[in-house]
């Protein structure tokens, strides 16, 4: 039996805890657990994987930018350091948040793959609203999510955008999910 409130990291070719984006991805799952987010469905698991990837990329970008650290890999690339041991270069990515996967036809039942559908929508929201507004809307939409489908959480996220930032933001969030 393991304690409930802990983050756990694997030991791939590169120790996973050496990659800040892996740490942020796993912290993304902790955020969902703290929001009373339900993992009742396969899609809920994919949503959390996609959110973890999005969270890793957006937080590392904000931190790197504020510290003046130059971006070495494409911004949409997740866990580039961790993936150096099992991907061929010159660019190393565990996953990306800018794929062209689309709901529901791209679903294949593997949560990391399917999560790229969700992370792309979140990425597009960030591009439309900026990271502060996007993160606020995305986090607010996920509170008490009952673990149903991506379509259900998309509706909740659009409603959060409407409530917090108004019609223009809600339209941008809706369009990101449609795309």
C-alpha positions as a Python dict, from the first residue, in 0.01 Angstrom:
ca = {
    (1, 'X'): (0, 0, 0),
    (2, 'X'): (127, 346, -94),
    (3, 'X'): (44, 681, 62),
    (4, 'X'): (-228, 869, -128),
    (5, 'X'): (-71, 1214, -138),
    (6, 'X'): (255, 1166, -319),
    (7, 'X'): (405, 1222, -661),
    (8, 'X'): (587, 922, -808),
    (9, 'X'): (841, 927, -1088),
    (10, 'X'): (973, 648, -1307),
    (11, 'X'): (1325, 558, -1401),
    (12, 'X'): (1345, 560, -1780),
    (13, 'X'): (1669, 604, -1972),
    (14, 'X'): (1682, 945, -1803),
    (15, 'X'): (1556, 951, -1446),
    (16, 'X'): (1209, 1104, -1490),
    (17, 'X'): (1248, 1341, -1194),
    (18, 'X'): (1539, 1508, -1378),
    (19, 'X'): (1297, 1662, -1628),
    (20, 'X'): (1108, 1959, -1487),
    (21, 'X'): (826, 1903, -1735),
    (22, 'X'): (775, 1547, -1611),
    (23, 'X'): (748, 1684, -1257),
    (24, 'X'): (497, 1949, -1374),
    (25, 'X'): (299, 1686, -1567),
    (26, 'X'): (265, 1470, -1257),
    (27, 'X'): (177, 1779, -1054),
    (28, 'X'): (-104, 1834, -1306),
    (29, 'X'): (-256, 1504, -1191),
    (30, 'X'): (-223, 1624, -830),
    (31, 'X'): (-411, 1940, -924),
    (32, 'X'): (-695, 1729, -1063),
    (33, 'X'): (-706, 1513, -750),
    (34, 'X'): (-723, 1828, -535),
    (35, 'X'): (-1014, 1963, -743),
    (36, 'X'): (-1231, 1660, -670),
    (37, 'X'): (-1190, 1569, -1037),
    (38, 'X'): (-1335, 1222, -1097),
    (39, 'X'): (-1143, 968, -1302),
    (40, 'X'): (-1462, 767, -1362),
    (41, 'X'): (-1408, 715, -1736),
    (42, 'X'): (-1133, 640, -1984),
    (43, 'X'): (-1184, 987, -2129),
    (44, 'X'): (-1132, 1142, -1785),
    (45, 'X'): (-793, 969, -1769),
    (46, 'X'): (-706, 1106, -2113),
    (47, 'X'): (-819, 1454, -2007),
    (48, 'X'): (-587, 1438, -1707),
    (49, 'X'): (-296, 1320, -1923),
    (50, 'X'): (-363, 1602, -2168),
    (51, 'X'): (-393, 1855, -1888),
    (52, 'X'): (-66, 1729, -1737),
    (53, 'X'): (111, 1778, -2069),
    (54, 'X'): (-42, 2123, -2114),
    (55, 'X'): (47, 2221, -1755),
    (56, 'X'): (407, 2108, -1805),
    (57, 'X'): (453, 2313, -2119),
    (58, 'X'): (271, 2627, -2008),
    (59, 'X'): (434, 2651, -1663),
    (60, 'X'): (783, 2577, -1794),
    (61, 'X'): (735, 2845, -2063),
    (62, 'X'): (626, 3105, -1808),
    (63, 'X'): (915, 3022, -1575),
    (64, 'X'): (1174, 3011, -1853),
    (65, 'X'): (1048, 3340, -1999),
    (66, 'X'): (1049, 3516, -1663),
    (67, 'X'): (1405, 3398, -1596),
    (68, 'X'): (1525, 3484, -1946),
    (69, 'X'): (1613, 3121, -2025),
    (70, 'X'): (1625, 3069, -2402),
    (71, 'X'): (1391, 2810, -2546),
    (72, 'X'): (1597, 2522, -2687),
    (73, 'X'): (1319, 2287, -2800),
    (74, 'X'): (988, 2375, -2964),
    (75, 'X'): (751, 2510, -2700),
    (76, 'X'): (479, 2255, -2782),
    (77, 'X'): (719, 1968, -2707),
    (78, 'X'): (661, 1790, -2374),
    (79, 'X'): (944, 1641, -2165),
    (80, 'X'): (1224, 1690, -2414),
    (81, 'X'): (1498, 1603, -2164),
    (82, 'X'): (1332, 1281, -2047),
    (83, 'X'): (1272, 1167, -2403),
    (84, 'X'): (1635, 1203, -2518),
    (85, 'X'): (1699, 843, -2415),
    (86, 'X'): (1430, 686, -2635),
    (87, 'X'): (1362, 922, -2928),
    (88, 'X'): (1579, 1012, -3221),
    (89, 'X'): (1676, 1376, -3261),
    (90, 'X'): (1736, 1644, -3337),
    (91, 'X'): (1411, 1733, -3151),
    (92, 'X'): (1310, 1506, -2862),
    (93, 'X'): (950, 1500, -2743),
    (94, 'X'): (765, 1260, -2517),
    (95, 'X'): (441, 1403, -2659),
    (96, 'X'): (325, 1728, -2815),
    (97, 'X'): (43, 1968, -2734),
    (98, 'X'): (-1, 2081, -3094),
    (99, 'X'): (-101, 1762, -3276),
    (100, 'X'): (-389, 1751, -3522),
    (101, 'X'): (-580, 1482, -3333),
    (102, 'X'): (-955, 1547, -3322),
    (103, 'X'): (-1238, 1432, -3097),
    (104, 'X'): (-1393, 1177, -3119),
    (105, 'X'): (-1248, 1015, -3432),
    (106, 'X'): (-886, 1018, -3308),
    (107, 'X'): (-967, 837, -2981),
    (108, 'X'): (-792, 500, -2964),
    (109, 'X'): (-833, 408, -2596),
    (110, 'X'): (-474, 481, -2489),
    (111, 'X'): (-490, 767, -2239),
    (112, 'X'): (-158, 930, -2333),
    (113, 'X'): (-246, 930, -2702),
    (114, 'X'): (-602, 1044, -2642),
    (115, 'X'): (-478, 1310, -2403),
    (116, 'X'): (-314, 1485, -2698),
    (117, 'X'): (-665, 1570, -2823),
    (118, 'X'): (-734, 1751, -2496),
    (119, 'X'): (-393, 1917, -2470),
    (120, 'X'): (-431, 2058, -2821),
    (121, 'X'): (-759, 2227, -2727),
    (122, 'X'): (-599, 2369, -2411),
    (123, 'X'): (-300, 2484, -2615),
    (124, 'X'): (-533, 2666, -2856),
    (125, 'X'): (-711, 2831, -2562),
    (126, 'X'): (-372, 2953, -2438),
    (127, 'X'): (-290, 3093, -2781),
    (128, 'X'): (-625, 3276, -2792),
    (129, 'X'): (-641, 3411, -2436),
    (130, 'X'): (-283, 3418, -2311),
    (131, 'X'): (-152, 3195, -2037),
    (132, 'X'): (-304, 3370, -1733),
    (133, 'X'): (-663, 3377, -1861),
    (134, 'X'): (-631, 3034, -2021),
    (135, 'X'): (-497, 2872, -1704),
    (136, 'X'): (-767, 3039, -1495),
    (137, 'X'): (-1049, 2919, -1721),
    (138, 'X'): (-905, 2568, -1762),
    (139, 'X'): (-857, 2523, -1387),
    (140, 'X'): (-1201, 2662, -1301),
    (141, 'X'): (-1373, 2436, -1553),
    (142, 'X'): (-1216, 2124, -1399),
    (143, 'X'): (-1342, 2168, -1041),
    (144, 'X'): (-1574, 1882, -944),
    (145, 'X'): (-1566, 1733, -1295),
    (146, 'X'): (-1776, 1413, -1271),
    (147, 'X'): (-1544, 1216, -1501),
    (148, 'X'): (-1769, 1184, -1802),
    (149, 'X'): (-1644, 1295, -2147),
    (150, 'X'): (-1424, 1551, -2316),
    (151, 'X'): (-1738, 1710, -2460),
    (152, 'X'): (-1883, 1753, -2110),
    (153, 'X'): (-1568, 1914, -1971),
    (154, 'X'): (-1541, 2134, -2281),
    (155, 'X'): (-1891, 2265, -2205),
    (156, 'X'): (-1795, 2331, -1843),
    (157, 'X'): (-1478, 2512, -1955),
    (158, 'X'): (-1668, 2735, -2197),
    (159, 'X'): (-1911, 2818, -1914),
    (160, 'X'): (-1616, 2906, -1687),
    (161, 'X'): (-1478, 3139, -1957),
    (162, 'X'): (-1818, 3306, -1991),
    (163, 'X'): (-1852, 3351, -1616),
    (164, 'X'): (-1500, 3486, -1557),
    (165, 'X'): (-1413, 3679, -1874),
    (166, 'X'): (-1735, 3717, -2075),
    (167, 'X'): (-1865, 3635, -2419),
    (168, 'X'): (-1549, 3701, -2621),
    (169, 'X'): (-1341, 3463, -2409),
    (170, 'X'): (-1619, 3203, -2409),
    (171, 'X'): (-1632, 3219, -2788),
    (172, 'X'): (-1253, 3171, -2814),
    (173, 'X'): (-1266, 2872, -2578),
    (174, 'X'): (-1562, 2723, -2766),
    (175, 'X'): (-1375, 2763, -3097),
    (176, 'X'): (-1066, 2591, -2956),
    (177, 'X'): (-1277, 2289, -2862),
    (178, 'X'): (-1453, 2286, -3200),
    (179, 'X'): (-1118, 2294, -3377),
}
